[in-house]
């Protein structure tokens, strides 16, 4: 790990290579560097805000809430990994948080905070070291006065981990998601190899944190200003960084080889549609939809698997300000599956469409109950008469299901 001693900056070989690449990118950007870009001051400032923002990690039961800054969590986890012999070559912000940083439009919201640690995962013991490092790191963020002597790795897992995933086949990576009741989970992904690193161009961004973390450790002036800030590099694993950024800014949908994506990217695609994204190439979108549907039903062939996947997706991606979009999302998904599924028998297709209708009906009822309760509470607070009436959303959506016939 790099250090600052007596005003001298000491860096690792990987960090020196990164700095050389940054300098080359600044001085003579070439064709081979199209997937890279240097962040502007405004983007670096937004990155600084994300890394310094205090994120609550909520504990189950009697476990106290941990107040964590991402930059501190990254440093503690990396230090523990290095101390245990797991080499970390780079740390990156990924997913929605990276898109939020790069798109200076404040309308770009994000749910999960995705961090990628590039590590060596050659043996099962390496996976265990990663898990232990994360769980032990959480001990450092326990509030003052909480005894750590009784806190084992097992208890920390039960108290703070939302989910854990381990992949050890053609790909080698591990995911540990830390709980947040507001839906903004902190997801730590430890990657050795991953063939498919993105679904769509708008979620293909990774922002390298090594230089800004080095800045926090070594700069005498920690405050980032327009005249004094670190050089930070962004990467688009989609390919052309500027093309992907254009798609993000103009809310366009583009991908490559969706048949390589687990689930085909179908659920994410419908999520983009319901948020008013448009296909970058409308003439080829029907073919793309057929590929997405085919891969989805290969990965989730029976109705129970489809139900579990869809319900999990809804609970993870439609929280907070996105929750009211659930019903509209299911209607979009119903239409895409109905129009573009060519790989199922007719009765299997009807089963899947029936499943979506069933979940949509439950969501619709919940939204109605929530709005009625809100109306009831408002009437009580105002001291007036309580009038119960059905709620009709301002924005209408075409009904494609059989259980509710719309005029």
C-alpha positions as CSV (number, residue, x, y, z in Angstrom):
1,X,0.0,0.0,0.0
2,X,1.2,3.5,-0.8
3,X,2.2,5.8,2.0
4,X,3.3,9.4,2.6
5,X,6.5,9.8,4.6
6,X,8.4,13.0,5.1
7,X,6.6,14.7,2.2
8,X,7.7,11.9,-0.2
9,X,5.0,10.0,-2.1
10,X,5.5,6.2,-2.3
11,X,3.3,4.3,-4.7
12,X,2.8,0.6,-5.7
13,X,3.7,-0.6,-9.1
14,X,0.0,-0.8,-10.1
15,X,-0.5,2.8,-9.0
16,X,2.6,4.0,-10.9
17,X,1.2,2.2,-14.0
18,X,-2.1,3.9,-13.5
19,X,-0.5,7.3,-13.2
20,X,1.5,6.7,-16.4
21,X,-1.7,5.8,-18.2
22,X,-3.4,8.9,-16.9
23,X,-0.5,11.0,-18.2
24,X,-0.6,9.3,-21.6
25,X,-4.3,9.8,-21.8
26,X,-4.0,13.5,-21.0
27,X,-1.2,14.1,-23.4
28,X,-2.0,11.9,-26.4
29,X,-5.3,10.0,-26.3
30,X,-5.1,7.3,-28.9
31,X,-7.5,4.9,-30.6
32,X,-6.7,2.2,-28.1
33,X,-7.8,4.5,-25.2
34,X,-11.4,5.1,-26.5
35,X,-12.8,3.2,-23.5
36,X,-11.1,5.6,-21.1
37,X,-11.8,9.2,-20.2
38,X,-10.5,11.7,-17.7
39,X,-13.2,13.1,-15.4
40,X,-13.9,16.8,-15.4
41,X,-13.8,18.9,-12.2
42,X,-17.5,18.7,-11.8
43,X,-17.4,14.9,-12.1
44,X,-14.5,14.6,-9.6
45,X,-16.5,16.9,-7.2
46,X,-19.5,14.6,-7.4
47,X,-17.3,11.6,-6.9
48,X,-15.8,13.3,-3.8
49,X,-19.3,13.8,-2.5
50,X,-20.3,10.2,-3.0
51,X,-17.1,8.9,-1.3
52,X,-17.5,11.3,1.7
53,X,-21.3,10.9,2.1
54,X,-22.2,9.1,5.3
55,X,-24.1,5.9,4.4
56,X,-26.1,4.1,7.1
57,X,-25.7,0.3,7.2
58,X,-28.7,-0.9,9.1
59,X,-28.4,-3.9,11.5
60,X,-31.1,-6.5,12.1
61,X,-32.7,-6.7,15.5
62,X,-30.5,-5.2,18.2
63,X,-27.5,-4.6,15.9
64,X,-26.7,-0.8,15.9
65,X,-26.7,1.2,12.7
66,X,-23.2,1.7,11.3
67,X,-22.4,5.2,9.9
68,X,-19.9,4.7,7.1
69,X,-18.1,6.8,4.5
70,X,-17.3,4.9,1.4
71,X,-13.8,6.1,1.2
72,X,-13.1,4.9,4.8
73,X,-14.8,1.5,4.1
74,X,-12.7,1.0,1.0
75,X,-9.4,1.8,2.8
76,X,-10.2,-0.5,5.8
77,X,-11.3,-3.4,3.6
78,X,-8.3,-3.1,1.3
79,X,-5.9,-2.9,4.2
80,X,-7.3,-6.0,5.7
81,X,-7.1,-7.9,2.4
82,X,-3.5,-6.9,1.8
83,X,-2.6,-7.8,5.4
84,X,-4.1,-11.3,4.8
85,X,-2.2,-11.8,1.6
86,X,-5.0,-10.9,-0.9
87,X,-3.5,-8.6,-3.5
88,X,-5.9,-5.7,-4.6
89,X,-4.8,-4.3,-7.9
90,X,-7.5,-1.6,-8.2
91,X,-10.7,-0.3,-6.6
92,X,-13.6,1.1,-8.7
93,X,-17.1,2.6,-8.4
94,X,-19.5,0.9,-10.7
95,X,-23.2,0.8,-11.7
96,X,-25.7,3.5,-10.9
97,X,-23.4,5.5,-8.7
98,X,-20.8,5.8,-11.5
99,X,-23.6,6.9,-13.9
100,X,-24.7,9.5,-11.3
101,X,-21.2,10.8,-11.0
102,X,-20.6,11.1,-14.8
103,X,-24.0,12.5,-15.7
104,X,-24.0,15.9,-14.2
105,X,-27.8,16.0,-14.6
106,X,-29.2,15.7,-11.0
107,X,-32.1,13.6,-12.3
108,X,-29.8,10.6,-12.6
109,X,-30.6,8.9,-9.3
110,X,-29.1,5.6,-8.1
111,X,-30.0,2.9,-5.6
112,X,-27.1,0.6,-4.9
113,X,-23.5,1.8,-4.2
114,X,-21.4,-0.7,-6.2
115,X,-17.7,-1.0,-5.4
116,X,-15.4,-3.4,-7.4
117,X,-12.1,-4.7,-5.9
118,X,-9.9,-6.4,-8.5
119,X,-8.3,-9.3,-6.6
120,X,-6.8,-12.7,-7.0
121,X,-9.3,-15.5,-6.3
122,X,-7.4,-18.6,-7.2
123,X,-8.4,-20.9,-4.3
124,X,-11.5,-21.4,-2.0
125,X,-9.3,-20.0,0.8
126,X,-9.1,-16.7,-1.1
127,X,-12.9,-16.4,-1.1
128,X,-12.9,-17.0,2.7
129,X,-10.3,-14.3,3.2
130,X,-12.4,-11.8,1.3
131,X,-15.5,-12.6,3.4
132,X,-13.5,-12.4,6.6
133,X,-11.9,-9.1,5.7
134,X,-15.2,-7.5,5.0
135,X,-16.9,-8.7,8.1
136,X,-13.9,-7.8,10.4
137,X,-13.8,-4.4,8.7
138,X,-17.3,-3.7,9.9
139,X,-16.2,-4.0,13.5
140,X,-14.2,-0.8,13.0
141,X,-17.4,1.1,12.3
142,X,-19.3,0.0,15.4
143,X,-20.5,3.0,17.5
144,X,-18.5,3.9,20.6
145,X,-19.5,2.0,23.6
146,X,-20.4,-1.1,21.7
147,X,-18.4,-4.1,22.9
148,X,-16.6,-5.8,20.1
149,X,-15.4,-8.8,22.1
150,X,-18.6,-10.8,21.5
151,X,-18.9,-9.7,17.8
152,X,-17.7,-12.6,15.7
153,X,-17.6,-12.7,11.9
154,X,-20.7,-15.0,12.0
155,X,-22.7,-12.5,14.1
156,X,-21.6,-9.6,11.8
157,X,-22.8,-11.5,8.8
158,X,-26.2,-12.2,10.4
159,X,-26.5,-8.5,11.5
160,X,-25.4,-6.6,8.5
161,X,-25.2,-8.7,5.3
162,X,-28.1,-8.4,2.9
163,X,-26.9,-11.1,0.6
164,X,-23.7,-13.0,-0.4
165,X,-22.9,-14.5,-3.8
166,X,-19.9,-16.7,-4.7
167,X,-19.1,-17.6,-8.3
168,X,-16.3,-20.0,-9.0
169,X,-16.5,-21.6,-12.5
170,X,-15.6,-19.9,-15.8
171,X,-16.0,-16.6,-13.9
172,X,-14.4,-16.0,-10.5
173,X,-16.0,-13.3,-8.3
174,X,-17.7,-12.8,-5.0
175,X,-20.4,-10.3,-3.9
176,X,-21.2,-9.1,-0.4
177,X,-24.1,-6.7,-0.1
178,X,-24.5,-4.6,3.1
179,X,-28.1,-3.7,4.2
180,X,-29.7,-0.3,4.0
181,X,-33.3,0.0,4.8
182,X,-33.8,2.8,2.2
183,X,-32.7,0.4,-0.5
184,X,-29.3,2.0,-1.1
185,X,-27.3,-1.1,-0.3
186,X,-23.5,-1.0,-0.3
187,X,-22.4,-3.8,-2.6
188,X,-18.8,-4.9,-2.5
189,X,-17.8,-7.1,-5.5
190,X,-14.5,-8.9,-5.5
191,X,-13.5,-9.8,-9.1
192,X,-10.8,-12.1,-10.4
193,X,-12.4,-12.7,-13.8
194,X,-15.8,-11.9,-15.3
195,X,-16.6,-12.5,-19.0
196,X,-19.6,-10.2,-19.1
197,X,-19.1,-7.0,-17.2
198,X,-22.2,-4.9,-18.2
199,X,-25.8,-5.2,-19.5
200,X,-26.3,-1.9,-21.3
201,X,-24.0,1.0,-22.3
202,X,-25.5,3.3,-19.6
203,X,-24.4,0.9,-16.8
204,X,-21.0,0.1,-18.3
205,X,-19.0,2.7,-16.4
206,X,-16.3,2.1,-13.9
207,X,-14.5,5.0,-12.1
208,X,-11.0,4.2,-10.8
209,X,-10.6,5.3,-7.2
210,X,-6.9,4.7,-6.7
211,X,-5.8,8.2,-7.6
212,X,-8.4,10.0,-5.4
213,X,-7.8,7.7,-2.5
214,X,-4.1,8.5,-2.9
215,X,-5.0,12.1,-2.9
216,X,-7.0,11.8,0.4
217,X,-4.0,10.1,2.1
218,X,-1.2,12.3,0.8
219,X,-2.4,15.8,-0.1
220,X,-1.9,18.4,2.6
221,X,-5.0,20.1,1.4
222,X,-7.8,17.6,1.5
223,X,-10.4,19.9,0.1
224,X,-11.0,19.5,-3.6
225,X,-11.2,22.8,-5.6
226,X,-11.3,23.7,-9.2
227,X,-7.6,24.5,-9.1
228,X,-6.6,21.6,-7.0
229,X,-8.0,18.1,-7.6
230,X,-6.7,14.7,-8.5
231,X,-6.8,13.2,-12.0
232,X,-9.4,10.5,-12.1
233,X,-10.0,8.1,-15.0
234,X,-13.3,6.5,-16.0
235,X,-13.7,3.3,-18.0
236,X,-16.5,2.1,-20.2
237,X,-16.5,-1.7,-20.5
238,X,-19.1,-1.3,-23.3
239,X,-16.3,0.1,-25.5
240,X,-16.3,3.7,-26.6
241,X,-16.6,5.9,-23.5
242,X,-17.9,9.0,-25.2
243,X,-20.6,6.9,-27.1
244,X,-21.7,5.3,-23.8
245,X,-21.7,8.7,-22.1
246,X,-23.9,10.1,-24.9
247,X,-26.3,7.3,-24.4
248,X,-26.5,8.1,-20.7
249,X,-27.1,11.8,-21.3
250,X,-29.7,11.3,-24.0
251,X,-31.3,8.3,-22.2
252,X,-30.7,5.8,-25.0
253,X,-30.7,2.0,-24.8
254,X,-27.8,0.1,-26.5
255,X,-26.1,-3.2,-25.8
256,X,-24.1,-5.9,-27.5
257,X,-24.8,-9.6,-27.6
258,X,-27.6,-9.7,-25.0
259,X,-27.6,-13.5,-25.3
260,X,-24.4,-13.5,-23.2
261,X,-26.1,-11.7,-20.3
262,X,-27.6,-13.9,-17.6
263,X,-31.4,-13.3,-17.9
264,X,-30.7,-11.6,-21.3
265,X,-30.9,-8.1,-19.7
266,X,-34.7,-8.3,-20.1
267,X,-35.6,-7.0,-16.6
268,X,-33.1,-4.2,-16.8
269,X,-34.3,-3.3,-20.4
270,X,-37.9,-2.9,-19.2
271,X,-36.7,-0.8,-16.3
272,X,-35.0,1.6,-18.7
273,X,-38.1,1.7,-20.8
274,X,-40.4,2.7,-17.9
275,X,-37.9,5.5,-17.1
276,X,-38.3,6.9,-20.6
277,X,-35.2,5.6,-22.2
278,X,-35.5,5.0,-25.9
279,X,-33.7,2.5,-28.2
280,X,-30.5,4.0,-29.8
281,X,-31.4,1.9,-32.9
282,X,-35.2,1.5,-33.1
283,X,-35.0,-0.5,-36.3
284,X,-33.2,-3.4,-34.6
285,X,-35.0,-3.4,-31.2
286,X,-37.5,-6.2,-31.9
287,X,-34.6,-8.6,-32.8
288,X,-32.9,-7.5,-29.6
289,X,-36.0,-8.1,-27.5
290,X,-36.3,-11.6,-28.9
291,X,-32.7,-12.4,-27.9
292,X,-33.4,-11.0,-24.4
293,X,-36.6,-13.0,-24.0
294,X,-35.0,-16.2,-25.3
295,X,-32.0,-16.0,-22.9
296,X,-34.3,-15.1,-20.0
297,X,-36.4,-18.2,-20.4
298,X,-33.2,-20.4,-20.9
299,X,-31.9,-19.1,-17.5
300,X,-35.3,-19.2,-15.7
301,X,-37.3,-22.0,-17.5
302,X,-40.1,-22.6,-14.9
303,X,-42.7,-20.3,-13.4
304,X,-41.4,-20.6,-9.8
305,X,-37.9,-19.5,-10.9
306,X,-39.4,-16.6,-12.9
307,X,-41.5,-15.6,-9.9
308,X,-38.5,-15.6,-7.6
309,X,-36.4,-13.6,-10.0
310,X,-39.1,-11.0,-10.7
311,X,-40.0,-10.5,-7.1
312,X,-36.4,-10.2,-6.1
313,X,-35.8,-7.7,-8.9
314,X,-38.8,-5.6,-7.8
315,X,-37.7,-5.5,-4.2
316,X,-34.1,-4.5,-5.0
317,X,-34.7,-2.0,-7.8
318,X,-38.1,-0.3,-7.0
319,X,-37.6,1.3,-3.7
320,X,-37.8,4.9,-2.6
321,X,-38.7,7.3,-5.4
322,X,-38.9,4.4,-7.9
323,X,-41.5,2.4,-6.0
324,X,-44.5,4.1,-7.7
325,X,-43.2,2.8,-11.0
326,X,-43.7,-0.9,-10.1
327,X,-47.1,-1.3,-11.8
328,X,-46.0,0.6,-14.9
329,X,-42.9,-1.6,-15.1
330,X,-44.9,-4.8,-14.9
331,X,-47.1,-3.6,-17.7
332,X,-44.1,-2.8,-19.9
333,X,-42.6,-6.2,-19.1
334,X,-46.0,-7.9,-19.9
335,X,-46.0,-6.2,-23.3
336,X,-42.4,-7.1,-24.2
337,X,-42.8,-10.7,-23.2
338,X,-46.1,-10.9,-25.0
339,X,-44.8,-9.3,-28.2
340,X,-41.3,-10.8,-28.4
341,X,-41.3,-14.3,-26.9
342,X,-40.8,-16.9,-29.7
343,X,-39.1,-19.7,-27.7
344,X,-41.9,-20.9,-25.5
345,X,-44.9,-23.2,-26.1
346,X,-48.2,-21.3,-26.1
347,X,-49.2,-22.6,-22.7
348,X,-45.8,-21.7,-21.2
349,X,-46.1,-18.2,-22.6
350,X,-49.6,-17.9,-21.1
351,X,-48.3,-19.1,-17.7
352,X,-45.6,-16.4,-17.7
353,X,-48.0,-13.7,-18.8
354,X,-50.4,-14.9,-16.1
355,X,-47.6,-14.6,-13.5
356,X,-46.8,-11.0,-14.5
357,X,-50.6,-10.2,-14.3
358,X,-50.9,-11.8,-10.8
359,X,-47.9,-9.8,-9.5
360,X,-49.2,-6.6,-11.2
361,X,-52.6,-7.0,-9.6
362,X,-51.0,-7.4,-6.1
363,X,-48.9,-4.2,-6.8
364,X,-52.0,-2.3,-8.0
365,X,-53.9,-3.2,-4.9
366,X,-51.0,-2.2,-2.6
367,X,-50.7,1.2,-4.4
368,X,-54.5,1.8,-4.1
369,X,-54.4,1.0,-0.4
370,X,-51.4,3.2,0.2
371,X,-53.0,6.1,-1.6
372,X,-56.3,5.6,0.3
373,X,-54.5,5.6,3.6
374,X,-52.6,8.7,2.6
375,X,-55.9,10.4,1.7
376,X,-57.5,9.2,5.0
377,X,-54.5,10.5,7.1
378,X,-54.6,13.9,5.3
379,X,-58.4,14.2,6.0
380,X,-57.9,13.4,9.6
381,X,-55.0,15.8,10.0
382,X,-57.2,18.6,8.5
383,X,-60.1,17.9,10.8
384,X,-62.5,17.4,7.9
385,X,-64.8,14.6,6.9
386,X,-63.2,11.4,5.6
387,X,-64.3,10.5,2.1
388,X,-63.0,7.2,0.8
389,X,-62.7,7.2,-3.0
390,X,-60.6,5.2,-5.4
391,X,-57.3,6.7,-6.6
392,X,-56.8,7.1,-10.3
393,X,-53.1,7.8,-11.3
394,X,-52.5,10.9,-13.3
395,X,-50.5,9.0,-15.9
396,X,-52.4,6.2,-17.6
397,X,-50.8,3.0,-19.0
398,X,-52.3,0.7,-21.6
399,X,-53.8,-2.3,-20.0
400,X,-52.4,-5.5,-21.5
401,X,-53.7,-8.0,-19.0
402,X,-56.8,-10.1,-18.8
403,X,-57.9,-9.4,-15.1
404,X,-58.7,-5.7,-15.6
405,X,-60.5,-4.5,-18.7
406,X,-59.8,-0.8,-19.2
407,X,-62.1,1.5,-21.2
